[in-house]
Amino acid sequence: MGKMIGEAIKAYFSIVGGAEKRRMDKALSAPYETSCSTLRDILTYNKDTVYGKEHDFDYILSAESNEELLARFREKNKASEYENFRPYVDRQLAGEHNVLIPGRPFMYATTSGTTAKPKFLPMSWEYKRVSHRISNLWFWLLSRNPALVGGKFLVVVSSAIEGYTKEGVPVGSISGYTQASASKMLRKKIANPYYLSEISDYTARYYAMMRLAIEHRDISFILTANPSTITELLKNAEEFYDDYIDDIRHGTLSEKVTIEKDIRERVAPLLKPNPKRANELQKLKEQYGHPLPKHYWPKIVALNTWKCGNTQIYIDKFIDAFPANIQHIELGYFASECRFGMPFDGSNWSVPFAQFHFMEFVEESELNSPSPHFKMVHELEEGKNYCPYITTYNGLYRYNMNDLLIAGPKYKNTPTIHMIQKINGIVSITGEKLYEKQFIDAVHKAERKKSLKTKFFAGFADVEKSRYDFFYEFDKSVDQKTADEFSEMVDNTLQDYNTEYAAKRKSLRLKAPKTFRLIGDSFRAFKQESLQKGMRDGQFKIVHLMQNKEKENIFKHLTHKD
């Protein structure tokens, strides 16, 4: 039965995905024309909204040429941040229709913003259609690997519904919605039912997911956006492996973890005594001591997570737990605002979806310019860095993504992109513009030179004291003197990497960094506190270089006091 479902899934993925892939290839062969057509479609869809009328969409759409369309669009719509759209979103949240998008959204996606208030992003019904088409492209990608499709999937997403607006519109995550609304055939492939994502306690959530997944020997594929989630799953397995065995042997779900009653009732029909698998898992423990995924999931062939930005730090923590030949597929560049693109050739280069979103880019060297030059996707130059601005069916127009991307080789005639870091990963106390990547590279260099491994690290700009505070989690045997010497090497390396940083240090405008030693498992403690304050697991991202007093204070409470 399982093999038949696998073959059916493969055929379905190949057929619907192949058709969408052919449409994409045709569109991206002419990126300029496709981009202009997409812009016209978005403006037409939203022209009768409050925002569309205030910003003269009818006038823009009356342009007879693509050049005139672009000129009018840029004239009437200035580059914007989320706070420019918040008043319109607030009107929609209060129940008004046709404000940013036609009618009312089918849901609101939420994510953290630059202010204390979260972002509420209206998801239009047209974007729902776009989202399904993007899923079809992902299906095509999976269909290229028969072994991947042959087994069960472990999929970790955020909760689709975390609340409702006054008029009953769901508020939650688009990734959760996608899994919750998947076809029955696809849901049968997923070892952990979607509703486990609704368990409020994260330790219990990971426990339930791993307990159900580890019962299946044939897990072939793990999908989760953030690789730090895999780290948490493996820590859960390390802590609760014996409890998994006991649960699997007796067909239970441990009472040691706090799981809502209604979710326990929903999952109960899936829990059957399985002493054979329990015995297999027990033998693995006797053989290996600390069994890893490559032991209890011998058929696993692929992981699908972000590999961009600073995620390599977390990938390095778990990749050896999987088979040496594991395929680690880049999930692509996407956010709550839109799924911008994904790779199709096995590389980390994402193909921009110019057929779904209108994209503009500002070169890194012009980010602080009062009048930057906006380029379209076909104008990107390989090797150069850009910040993207998007216009979507969801009512965002020339919206600053605040990400730093690098342009790569062309797919068809369209340049590819890869995310380097958030723009807020660039910190400056006195004009030095220190990059998160420079800090990460400096720490790794110090690790090699000092033969000293960090388990976690973060840096903060303390503007009042004109210095950077560096936090490291070492083995507990490392004393403060050794940590200070490590920081000194990081500081010297940063001066080699960044001439402005060096100039400010030598002129004493920047004081020497201060070193803090973190207690064990500090990242997990920081993440747990962040989640308790309302951040969603699927959207939890750690920036390793920040200017954020609130987050720094959390870390200061996680330091050795000696």
C-alpha positions as a Python dict, from the first residue, in 0.01 Angstrom:
ca = {
    (1, 'M'): (0, 0, 0),
    (2, 'G'): (281, 239, 98),
    (3, 'K'): (464, 168, -228),
    (4, 'M'): (148, 239, -429),
    (5, 'I'): (103, 572, -251),
    (6, 'G'): (468, 654, -322),
    (7, 'E'): (428, 582, -693),
    (8, 'A'): (106, 786, -705),
    (9, 'I'): (276, 1078, -530),
    (10, 'K'): (571, 1063, -768),
    (11, 'A'): (341, 1063, -1072),
    (12, 'Y'): (134, 1349, -932),
    (13, 'F'): (444, 1556, -847),
    (14, 'S'): (589, 1495, -1193),
    (15, 'I'): (272, 1581, -1388),
    (16, 'V'): (152, 1894, -1206),
    (17, 'G'): (506, 2007, -1130),
    (18, 'G'): (628, 1949, -1484),
    (19, 'A'): (350, 2161, -1632),
    (20, 'E'): (430, 2450, -1397),
    (21, 'K'): (803, 2413, -1460),
    (22, 'R'): (750, 2449, -1835),
    (23, 'R'): (544, 2764, -1779),
    (24, 'M'): (820, 2906, -1561),
    (25, 'D'): (1097, 2828, -1808),
    (26, 'K'): (908, 3009, -2082),
    (27, 'A'): (842, 3311, -1861),
    (28, 'L'): (1201, 3342, -1742),
    (29, 'S'): (1335, 3327, -2096),
    (30, 'A'): (1205, 3685, -2127),
    (31, 'P'): (1246, 3833, -1775),
    (32, 'Y'): (1185, 4198, -1866),
    (33, 'E'): (859, 4129, -2048),
    (34, 'T'): (750, 3885, -1777),
    (35, 'S'): (826, 4137, -1501),
    (36, 'C'): (624, 4410, -1671),
    (37, 'S'): (336, 4171, -1735),
    (38, 'T'): (339, 4064, -1369),
    (39, 'L'): (335, 4426, -1253),
    (40, 'R'): (40, 4504, -1480),
    (41, 'D'): (-149, 4199, -1350),
    (42, 'I'): (-88, 4293, -985),
    (43, 'L'): (-201, 4652, -1037),
    (44, 'T'): (-508, 4538, -1229),
    (45, 'Y'): (-600, 4298, -951),
    (46, 'N'): (-569, 4569, -683),
    (47, 'K'): (-673, 4882, -876),
    (48, 'D'): (-1017, 4920, -711),
    (49, 'T'): (-883, 4910, -355),
    (50, 'V'): (-842, 5216, -134),
    (51, 'Y'): (-467, 5201, -186),
    (52, 'G'): (-503, 5151, -561),
    (53, 'K'): (-724, 5457, -596),
    (54, 'E'): (-505, 5674, -375),
    (55, 'H'): (-200, 5578, -581),
    (56, 'D'): (-358, 5620, -925),
    (57, 'F'): (-340, 5260, -1043),
    (58, 'D'): (-585, 5336, -1327),
    (59, 'Y'): (-353, 5611, -1451),
    (60, 'I'): (-52, 5380, -1429),
    (61, 'L'): (-235, 5104, -1617),
    (62, 'S'): (-329, 5338, -1901),
    (63, 'A'): (38, 5347, -2003),
    (64, 'E'): (76, 5201, -2351),
    (65, 'S'): (438, 5087, -2320),
    (66, 'N'): (628, 4894, -2056),
    (67, 'E'): (868, 5184, -2013),
    (68, 'E'): (583, 5425, -1940),
    (69, 'L'): (418, 5172, -1707),
    (70, 'L'): (737, 5150, -1499),
    (71, 'A'): (789, 5527, -1496),
    (72, 'R'): (435, 5595, -1378),
    (73, 'F'): (446, 5318, -1119),
    (74, 'R'): (767, 5455, -967),
    (75, 'E'): (633, 5810, -981),
    (76, 'K'): (318, 5724, -786),
    (77, 'N'): (464, 5461, -549),
    (78, 'K'): (774, 5539, -348),
    (79, 'A'): (993, 5270, -193),
    (80, 'S'): (830, 5170, 135),
    (81, 'E'): (871, 4992, 467),
    (82, 'Y'): (599, 4795, 642),
    (83, 'E'): (507, 5091, 863),
    (84, 'N'): (391, 5275, 548),
    (85, 'F'): (130, 5002, 500),
    (86, 'R'): (31, 4951, 864),
    (87, 'P'): (-255, 5210, 863),
    (88, 'Y'): (-414, 5027, 567),
    (89, 'V'): (-362, 4688, 730),
    (90, 'D'): (-516, 4817, 1054),
    (91, 'R'): (-827, 4922, 863),
    (92, 'Q'): (-856, 4574, 715),
    (93, 'L'): (-800, 4412, 1055),
    (94, 'A'): (-1086, 4624, 1188),
    (95, 'G'): (-1316, 4472, 926),
    (96, 'E'): (-1299, 4715, 633),
    (97, 'H'): (-1278, 4550, 290),
    (98, 'N'): (-1099, 4653, -31),
    (99, 'V'): (-825, 4848, 144),
    (100, 'L'): (-496, 4693, 27),
    (101, 'I'): (-642, 4395, -159),
    (102, 'P'): (-985, 4315, -307),
    (103, 'G'): (-1242, 4202, -52),
    (104, 'R'): (-1090, 4052, 257),
    (105, 'P'): (-785, 3822, 284),
    (106, 'F'): (-820, 3448, 325),
    (107, 'M'): (-571, 3480, 614),
    (108, 'Y'): (-310, 3707, 768),
    (109, 'A'): (48, 3589, 797),
    (110, 'T'): (235, 3730, 1094),
    (111, 'T'): (601, 3798, 1145),
    (112, 'S'): (819, 4021, 1361),
    (113, 'G'): (872, 4382, 1259),
    (114, 'T'): (1125, 4655, 1324),
    (115, 'T'): (899, 4803, 1592),
    (116, 'A'): (748, 4637, 1899),
    (117, 'K'): (433, 4559, 1701),
    (118, 'P'): (424, 4246, 1481),
    (119, 'K'): (356, 4267, 1110),
    (120, 'F'): (19, 4144, 988),
    (121, 'L'): (43, 4058, 620),
    (122, 'P'): (-286, 4016, 430),
    (123, 'M'): (-287, 3709, 207),
    (124, 'S'): (-510, 3769, -95),
    (125, 'W'): (-711, 3502, -273),
    (126, 'E'): (-498, 3556, -584),
    (127, 'Y'): (-184, 3495, -380),
    (128, 'K'): (-340, 3171, -260),
    (129, 'R'): (-349, 3063, -624),
    (130, 'V'): (13, 3176, -669),
    (131, 'S'): (113, 2983, -357),
    (132, 'H'): (-34, 2662, -501),
    (133, 'R'): (159, 2716, -824),
    (134, 'I'): (482, 2762, -629),
    (135, 'S'): (407, 2439, -441),
    (136, 'N'): (373, 2266, -778),
    (137, 'L'): (726, 2378, -867),
    (138, 'W'): (850, 2231, -539),
    (139, 'F'): (668, 1907, -627),
    (140, 'W'): (857, 1896, -957),
    (141, 'L'): (1185, 1931, -770),
    (142, 'L'): (1102, 1641, -538),
    (143, 'S'): (986, 1421, -826),
    (144, 'R'): (1343, 1422, -963),
    (145, 'N'): (1447, 1196, -672),
    (146, 'P'): (1254, 864, -662),
    (147, 'A'): (1419, 752, -336),
    (148, 'L'): (1309, 1071, -166),
    (149, 'V'): (946, 1023, -265),
    (150, 'G'): (956, 655, -170),
    (151, 'G'): (954, 696, 208),
    (152, 'K'): (778, 896, 477),
    (153, 'F'): (834, 1269, 533),
    (154, 'L'): (904, 1459, 854),
    (155, 'V'): (771, 1813, 804),
    (156, 'V'): (802, 2086, 1068),
    (157, 'V'): (603, 2406, 1019),
    (158, 'S'): (448, 2675, 1237),
    (159, 'S'): (85, 2669, 1337),
    (160, 'A'): (-148, 2765, 1051),
    (161, 'I'): (-393, 2937, 1283),
    (162, 'E'): (-285, 3125, 1595),
    (163, 'G'): (-594, 3340, 1624),
    (164, 'Y'): (-864, 3524, 1432),
    (165, 'T'): (-947, 3883, 1347),
    (166, 'K'): (-1270, 4045, 1466),
    (167, 'E'): (-1449, 3921, 1155),
    (168, 'G'): (-1309, 3571, 1180),
    (169, 'V'): (-1017, 3580, 935),
    (170, 'P'): (-743, 3334, 1043),
    (171, 'V'): (-408, 3470, 1162),
    (172, 'G'): (-105, 3240, 1145),
    (173, 'S'): (168, 3112, 917),
    (174, 'I'): (153, 3047, 544),
    (175, 'S'): (378, 2739, 582),
    (176, 'G'): (139, 2593, 836),
    (177, 'Y'): (-156, 2671, 612),
    (178, 'T'): (15, 2498, 320),
    (179, 'Q'): (63, 2174, 515),
    (180, 'A'): (-279, 2188, 679),
    (181, 'S'): (-449, 2224, 340),
    (182, 'A'): (-239, 1958, 161),
    (183, 'S'): (-416, 1680, -27),
    (184, 'K'): (-513, 1364, 161),
    (185, 'M'): (-267, 1165, -49),
    (186, 'L'): (21, 1394, 48),
    (187, 'R'): (-81, 1402, 414),
    (188, 'K'): (-48, 1022, 422),
    (189, 'K'): (321, 1064, 334),
    (190, 'I'): (387, 1286, 635),
    (191, 'A'): (473, 1096, 953),
    (192, 'N'): (384, 1380, 1188),
    (193, 'P'): (29, 1514, 1140),
    (194, 'Y'): (1, 1888, 1095),
    (195, 'Y'): (-194, 1942, 1418),
    (196, 'L'): (114, 1853, 1624),
    (197, 'S'): (237, 2200, 1523),
    (198, 'E'): (-42, 2339, 1741),
    (199, 'I'): (110, 2200, 2064),
    (200, 'S'): (198, 2513, 2259),
    (201, 'D'): (490, 2372, 2460),
    (202, 'Y'): (786, 2342, 2223),
    (203, 'T'): (957, 2056, 2404),
    (204, 'A'): (631, 1864, 2391),
    (205, 'R'): (579, 1959, 2027),
    (206, 'Y'): (920, 1827, 1925),
    (207, 'Y'): (865, 1519, 2141),
    (208, 'A'): (539, 1432, 1969),
    (209, 'M'): (684, 1491, 1623),
    (210, 'M'): (992, 1279, 1687),
    (211, 'R'): (802, 1004, 1871),
    (212, 'L'): (573, 957, 1569),
    (213, 'A'): (851, 998, 1312),
    (214, 'I'): (1104, 766, 1476),
    (215, 'E'): (848, 485, 1476),
    (216, 'H'): (890, 483, 1096),
    (217, 'R'): (1212, 324, 977),
    (218, 'D'): (1152, 456, 625),
    (219, 'I'): (1173, 833, 683),
    (220, 'S'): (1335, 954, 361),
    (221, 'F'): (1298, 1332, 377),
    (222, 'I'): (1296, 1613, 634),
    (223, 'L'): (1151, 1953, 550),
    (224, 'T'): (1174, 2255, 778),
    (225, 'A'): (1271, 2608, 687),
    (226, 'N'): (1505, 2679, 975),
    (227, 'P'): (1796, 2436, 1026),
    (228, 'S'): (1808, 2527, 1395),
    (229, 'T'): (1481, 2331, 1424),
    (230, 'I'): (1666, 2013, 1326),
    (231, 'T'): (1914, 2085, 1604),
    (232, 'E'): (1624, 2104, 1849),
    (233, 'L'): (1470, 1780, 1719),
    (234, 'L'): (1798, 1595, 1767),
    (235, 'K'): (1840, 1736, 2118),
    (236, 'N'): (1491, 1611, 2195),
    (237, 'A'): (1587, 1266, 2067),
    (238, 'E'): (1902, 1268, 2280),
    (239, 'E'): (1698, 1350, 2591),
    (240, 'F'): (1391, 1135, 2533),
    (241, 'Y'): (1509, 837, 2325),
    (242, 'D'): (1418, 586, 2598),
    (243, 'D'): (1074, 745, 2632),
    (244, 'Y'): (1018, 711, 2258),
    (245, 'I'): (1095, 339, 2285),
    (246, 'D'): (854, 296, 2574),
    (247, 'D'): (579, 486, 2391),
    (248, 'I'): (628, 289, 2070),
    (249, 'R'): (631, -43, 2256),
    (250, 'H'): (299, 33, 2429),
    (251, 'G'): (127, 254, 2170),
    (252, 'T'): (124, 561, 2396),
    (253, 'L'): (226, 926, 2403),
    (254, 'S'): (418, 1011, 2719),
    (255, 'E'): (247, 1204, 2997),
    (256, 'K'): (587, 1353, 3087),
    (257, 'V'): (530, 1624, 2826),
    (258, 'T'): (249, 1878, 2829),
    (259, 'I'): (19, 1823, 2531),
    (260, 'E'): (-328, 1972, 2499),
    (261, 'K'): (-612, 1725, 2562),
    (262, 'D'): (-778, 1777, 2223),
    (263, 'I'): (-450, 1705, 2041),
    (264, 'R'): (-395, 1388, 2245),
    (265, 'E'): (-743, 1277, 2143),
    (266, 'R'): (-675, 1349, 1775),
    (267, 'V'): (-345, 1161, 1769),
    (268, 'A'): (-468, 862, 1973),
    (269, 'P'): (-595, 659, 1671),
    (270, 'L'): (-240, 667, 1525),
    (271, 'L'): (-85, 510, 1835),
    (272, 'K'): (-65, 131, 1817),
    (273, 'P'): (173, -97, 2010),
    (274, 'N'): (477, -168, 1793),
    (275, 'P'): (716, -389, 1993),
    (276, 'K'): (911, -485, 1680),
    (277, 'R'): (1018, -126, 1612),
    (278, 'A'): (1076, -65, 1983),
    (279, 'N'): (1317, -360, 1991),
    (280, 'E'): (1499, -227, 1683),
    (281, 'L'): (1545, 111, 1850),
    (282, 'Q'): (1664, -54, 2172),
    (283, 'K'): (1926, -254, 1980),
    (284, 'L'): (2046, 65, 1812),
    (285, 'K'): (2103, 220, 2153),
    (286, 'E'): (2294, -85, 2270),
    (287, 'Q'): (2506, -72, 1954),
    (288, 'Y'): (2573, 303, 1926),
    (289, 'G'): (2507, 445, 2273),
    (290, 'H'): (2363, 763, 2125),
    (291, 'P'): (2175, 665, 1806),
    (292, 'L'): (2157, 929, 1533),
    (293, 'P'): (1922, 978, 1235),
    (294, 'K'): (2160, 786, 1010),
    (295, 'H'): (2104, 487, 1241),
    (296, 'Y'): (1731, 495, 1305),
    (297, 'W'): (1639, 633, 960),
    (298, 'P'): (1866, 434, 724),
    (299, 'K'): (1662, 531, 416),
    (300, 'I'): (1686, 906, 464),
    (301, 'V'): (1814, 1070, 146),
    (302, 'A'): (1744, 1444, 171),
    (303, 'L'): (1701, 1748, 393),
    (304, 'N'): (1529, 2063, 273),
    (305, 'T'): (1610, 2377, 474),
    (306, 'W'): (1747, 2724, 431),
    (307, 'K'): (2120, 2721, 356),
    (308, 'C'): (2150, 3096, 315),
    (309, 'G'): (2264, 3371, 550),
    (310, 'N'): (2415, 3247, 874),
    (311, 'T'): (2240, 2908, 873),
    (312, 'Q'): (2564, 2717, 810),
    (313, 'I'): (2646, 2759, 1177),
    (314, 'Y'): (2352, 2536, 1268),
    (315, 'I'): (2395, 2298, 977),
    (316, 'D'): (2747, 2225, 1100),
    (317, 'K'): (2602, 2117, 1434),
    (318, 'F'): (2387, 1836, 1292),
    (319, 'I'): (2505, 1739, 944),
    (320, 'D'): (2733, 1459, 1071),
    (321, 'A'): (2430, 1294, 1233),
    (322, 'F'): (2304, 1211, 883),
    (323, 'P'): (2452, 983, 615),
    (324, 'A'): (2760, 1121, 443),
    (325, 'N'): (2580, 1120, 107),
    (326, 'I'): (2271, 1305, 232),
    (327, 'Q'): (2135, 1560, -14),
    (328, 'H'): (2087, 1895, 156),
    (329, 'I'): (1856, 2097, -67),
    (330, 'E'): (1841, 2475, -34),
    (331, 'L'): (1481, 2568, 40),
    (332, 'G'): (1518, 2895, -144),
    (333, 'Y'): (1474, 3262, -69),
    (334, 'F'): (1138, 3320, 89),
    (335, 'A'): (972, 3502, 376),
    (336, 'S'): (624, 3566, 510),
    (337, 'E'): (588, 3847, 256),
    (338, 'C'): (636, 3617, -41),
    (339, 'R'): (825, 3316, -170),
    (340, 'F'): (1079, 3499, -381),
    (341, 'G'): (1245, 3204, -554),
    (342, 'M'): (1400, 2859, -522),
    (343, 'P'): (1684, 2655, -678),
    (344, 'F'): (1621, 2406, -957),
    (345, 'D'): (1967, 2275, -1045),
    (346, 'G'): (2094, 2136, -715),
    (347, 'S'): (2288, 2453, -634),
    (348, 'N'): (2210, 2717, -372),
    (349, 'W'): (2115, 2975, -637),
    (350, 'S'): (1745, 3062, -623),
    (351, 'V'): (1559, 3131, -946),
    (352, 'P'): (1352, 3449, -888),
    (353, 'F'): (981, 3407, -954),
    (354, 'A'): (938, 3707, -1181),
    (355, 'Q'): (615, 3549, -1307),
    (356, 'F'): (458, 3580, -959),
    (357, 'H'): (603, 3897, -803),
    (358, 'F'): (738, 4225, -938),
    (359, 'M'): (1093, 4272, -816),
    (360, 'E'): (1329, 4568, -800),
    (361, 'F'): (1680, 4583, -661),
    (362, 'V'): (1913, 4849, -521),
    (363, 'E'): (2286, 4786, -538),
    (364, 'E'): (2457, 4765, -200),
    (365, 'S'): (2676, 5067, -272),
    (366, 'E'): (2363, 5281, -311),
    (367, 'L'): (2172, 5168, -2),
    (368, 'N'): (2236, 5495, 181),
    (369, 'S'): (2179, 5713, -124),
    (370, 'P'): (1884, 5957, -105),
    (371, 'S'): (1794, 5866, -464),
    (372, 'P'): (1914, 5511, -539),
    (373, 'H'): (1883, 5357, -884),
    (374, 'F'): (1630, 5073, -893),
    (375, 'K'): (1714, 4782, -1122),
    (376, 'M'): (1489, 4507, -1250),
    (377, 'V'): (1575, 4141, -1223),
    (378, 'H'): (1720, 4112, -1575),
    (379, 'E'): (1967, 4393, -1494),
    (380, 'L'): (2139, 4219, -1203),
    (381, 'E'): (2514, 4167, -1245),
    (382, 'E'): (2668, 3842, -1129),
    (383, 'G'): (2875, 3880, -814),
    (384, 'K'): (2719, 4208, -702),
    (385, 'N'): (2513, 4254, -386),
    (386, 'Y'): (2161, 4399, -383),
    (387, 'C'): (1867, 4474, -156),
    (388, 'P'): (1532, 4359, -306),
    (389, 'Y'): (1204, 4549, -312),
    (390, 'I'): (886, 4359, -394),
    (391, 'T'): (538, 4429, -525),
    (392, 'T'): (291, 4147, -466),
    (393, 'Y'): (-69, 4038, -502),
    (394, 'N'): (-87, 4080, -123),
    (395, 'G'): (-93, 4459, -130),
    (396, 'L'): (275, 4533, -77),
    (397, 'Y'): (418, 4785, -323),
    (398, 'R'): (791, 4852, -360),
    (399, 'Y'): (834, 4696, -19),
    (400, 'N'): (1187, 4687, 123),
    (401, 'M'): (1276, 4329, 219),
    (402, 'N'): (1583, 4455, 411),
    (403, 'D'): (1786, 4158, 291),
    (404, 'L'): (2125, 4153, 124),
    (405, 'L'): (2141, 3922, -180),
    (406, 'I'): (2417, 3831, -421),
    (407, 'A'): (2340, 3783, -790),
    (408, 'G'): (2450, 3458, -949),
    (409, 'P'): (2459, 3286, -1288),
    (410, 'K'): (2158, 3304, -1515),
    (411, 'Y'): (1878, 3052, -1532),
    (412, 'K'): (1739, 3078, -1886),
    (413, 'N'): (1783, 3454, -1927),
    (414, 'T'): (1714, 3543, -1564),
    (415, 'P'): (1991, 3606, -1307),
    (416, 'T'): (1970, 3389, -995),
    (417, 'I'): (2009, 3515, -640),
    (418, 'H'): (2124, 3391, -299),
    (419, 'M'): (2063, 3557, 35),
    (420, 'I'): (2374, 3664, 224),
    (421, 'Q'): (2223, 3817, 537),
    (422, 'K'): (1968, 4058, 674),
    (423, 'I'): (2050, 4421, 626),
    (424, 'N'): (2017, 4446, 1004),
    (425, 'G'): (2318, 4216, 1017),
    (426, 'I'): (2516, 4530, 937),
    (427, 'V'): (2594, 4720, 1257),
    (428, 'S'): (2766, 5053, 1299),
    (429, 'I'): (2857, 5238, 1619),
    (430, 'T'): (3066, 5514, 1471),
    (431, 'G'): (3059, 5460, 1095),
    (432, 'E'): (3253, 5133, 1073),
    (433, 'K'): (2966, 4927, 919),
    (434, 'L'): (3062, 4589, 1061),
    (435, 'Y'): (2903, 4295, 881),
    (436, 'E'): (2760, 3988, 1050),
    (437, 'K'): (2949, 3771, 801),
    (438, 'Q'): (3277, 3940, 897),
    (439, 'F'): (3209, 3866, 1263),
    (440, 'I'): (3117, 3503, 1192),
    (441, 'D'): (3429, 3453, 979),
    (442, 'A'): (3648, 3615, 1246),
    (443, 'V'): (3514, 3381, 1515),
    (444, 'H'): (3572, 3077, 1294),
    (445, 'K'): (3928, 3192, 1223),
    (446, 'A'): (3993, 3232, 1596),
    (447, 'E'): (3854, 2882, 1653),
    (448, 'R'): (4107, 2741, 1408),
    (449, 'K'): (4401, 2944, 1537),
    (450, 'K'): (4326, 2879, 1904),
    (451, 'S'): (4207, 2518, 1856),
    (452, 'L'): (3907, 2625, 2059),
    (453, 'K'): (3551, 2544, 1950),
    (454, 'T'): (3250, 2762, 2027),
    (455, 'K'): (2910, 2600, 2072),
    (456, 'F'): (2734, 2931, 2012),
    (457, 'F'): (2827, 3298, 1982),
    (458, 'A'): (2673, 3641, 1931),
    (459, 'G'): (2792, 4001, 1918),
    (460, 'F'): (2617, 4322, 2019),
    (461, 'A'): (2691, 4688, 1957),
    (462, 'D'): (2687, 4889, 2280),
    (463, 'V'): (2661, 5242, 2144),
    (464, 'E'): (2667, 5408, 2487),
    (465, 'K'): (2999, 5246, 2577),
    (466, 'S'): (3138, 5267, 2220),
    (467, 'R'): (3228, 4899, 2210),
    (468, 'Y'): (3113, 4558, 2096),
    (469, 'D'): (3013, 4291, 2347),
    (470, 'F'): (3106, 3939, 2238),
    (471, 'F'): (2927, 3639, 2387),
    (472, 'Y'): (3069, 3287, 2346),
    (473, 'E'): (2960, 2948, 2470),
    (474, 'F'): (3272, 2735, 2517),
    (475, 'D'): (3330, 2408, 2695),
    (476, 'K'): (3293, 2474, 3070),
    (477, 'S'): (3667, 2421, 3119),
    (478, 'V'): (3745, 2749, 2936),
    (479, 'D'): (3819, 3029, 3185),
    (480, 'Q'): (3774, 3404, 3145),
    (481, 'K'): (4140, 3468, 3060),
    (482, 'T'): (4125, 3220, 2770),
    (483, 'A'): (3798, 3371, 2651),
    (484, 'D'): (3949, 3721, 2660),
    (485, 'E'): (4244, 3603, 2450),
    (486, 'F'): (3998, 3448, 2203),
    (487, 'S'): (3815, 3783, 2176),
    (488, 'E'): (4141, 3964, 2120),
    (489, 'M'): (4207, 3745, 1816),
    (490, 'V'): (3852, 3807, 1688),
    (491, 'D'): (3908, 4181, 1733),
    (492, 'N'): (4239, 4172, 1544),
    (493, 'T'): (4085, 3968, 1262),
    (494, 'L'): (3797, 4214, 1229),
    (495, 'Q'): (4053, 4491, 1189),
    (496, 'D'): (4209, 4291, 905),
    (497, 'Y'): (3868, 4236, 743),
    (498, 'N'): (3725, 4586, 784),
    (499, 'T'): (3942, 4894, 734),
    (500, 'E'): (3684, 5127, 887),
    (501, 'Y'): (3662, 4909, 1198),
    (502, 'A'): (4042, 4914, 1220),
    (503, 'A'): (4053, 5293, 1187),
    (504, 'K'): (3795, 5340, 1460),
    (505, 'R'): (3975, 5098, 1694),
    (506, 'K'): (4311, 5264, 1640),
    (507, 'S'): (4163, 5608, 1695),
    (508, 'L'): (3995, 5480, 2014),
    (509, 'R'): (3654, 5582, 1883),
    (510, 'L'): (3579, 5214, 1930),
    (511, 'K'): (3692, 5063, 2259),
    (512, 'A'): (3815, 4703, 2287),
    (513, 'P'): (3535, 4445, 2286),
    (514, 'K'): (3413, 4305, 2617),
    (515, 'T'): (3395, 3927, 2650),
    (516, 'F'): (3115, 3729, 2813),
    (517, 'R'): (3116, 3352, 2866),
    (518, 'L'): (2776, 3192, 2814),
    (519, 'I'): (2647, 2903, 3022),
    (520, 'G'): (2574, 2566, 2862),
    (521, 'D'): (2288, 2532, 2614),
    (522, 'S'): (2259, 2911, 2591),
    (523, 'F'): (2116, 2916, 2240),
    (524, 'R'): (1833, 2687, 2344),
    (525, 'A'): (1756, 2905, 2648),
    (526, 'F'): (1762, 3222, 2436),
    (527, 'K'): (1534, 3065, 2176),
    (528, 'Q'): (1293, 2942, 2441),
    (529, 'E'): (1262, 3289, 2595),
    (530, 'S'): (1212, 3443, 2250),
    (531, 'L'): (933, 3193, 2175),
    (532, 'Q'): (770, 3262, 2510),
    (533, 'K'): (761, 3629, 2414),
    (534, 'G'): (556, 3548, 2106),
    (535, 'M'): (805, 3470, 1828),
    (536, 'R'): (704, 3168, 1619),
    (537, 'D'): (941, 2873, 1591),
    (538, 'G'): (934, 2859, 1211),
    (539, 'Q'): (1027, 3225, 1190),
    (540, 'F'): (1289, 3222, 1465),
    (541, 'K'): (1608, 3357, 1316),
    (542, 'I'): (1922, 3445, 1504),
    (543, 'V'): (2132, 3732, 1376),
    (544, 'H'): (2480, 3692, 1520),
    (545, 'L'): (2564, 4061, 1515),
    (546, 'M'): (2303, 4301, 1646),
    (547, 'Q'): (2226, 4632, 1810),
    (548, 'N'): (1943, 4524, 2038),
    (549, 'K'): (1949, 4592, 2413),
    (550, 'E'): (1655, 4365, 2489),
    (551, 'K'): (1820, 4062, 2329),
    (552, 'E'): (2159, 4144, 2477),
    (553, 'N'): (2007, 4156, 2825),
    (554, 'I'): (1870, 3804, 2773),
    (555, 'F'): (2222, 3683, 2696),
    (556, 'K'): (2368, 3870, 2994),
    (557, 'H'): (2143, 3663, 3218),
    (558, 'L'): (2291, 3350, 3057),
    (559, 'T'): (2656, 3424, 3141),
    (560, 'H'): (2898, 3287, 3398),
    (561, 'K'): (2913, 3524, 3695),
    (562, 'D'): (3268, 3445, 3810),
}
